Amino acid sequence: MYKRIRDLREDHDLNQTKVAQKLGMSQTGYSKYETGENDIPTAVLIKLARMYNTSIDYLLGETDCKDRYPKSK
């Protein structure tokens, strides 16, 4: 999960400071999410999923589909 949030941040050409500002927190606090030092609260997962237009399942590594709402077959 932690690598995914870092990769998404980098894919969107954002630094940790910018993401932390969008989440209303410090860069240091956000950095601890990316390194796995701190668990990511549900509210932050929701904000990250919305920010990157993806699903929480993708962030958590439960699916490899980045789509926010995967289409059913």
RAWOCOR-V98748 format. One record per backbone hydrogen bond with DSSP energy under -1.0 kcal/mol. NH is the residue of the N-H (numbers start at 0). CO is the residue of the C=O. Records with the same first field share a line. If there is no record, write none. Layout:
# RAWOCOR-V98748
NH: CO, CO
This chain:
# RAWOCOR-V98748
4: 0
5: 1
6: 2
7: 3
8: 4
9: 5
10: 6
11: 7
12: 9
13: 8
18: 14
19: 15
20: 16
21: 17
22: 18
24: 19
29: 25
30: 26
31: 27
32: 29
33: 29
34: 30
36: 31
37: 31
44: 40
45: 41
46: 42
47: 43
48: 44
49: 45
50: 46
51: 47
53: 48
58: 54
59: 55
60: 57
61: 56
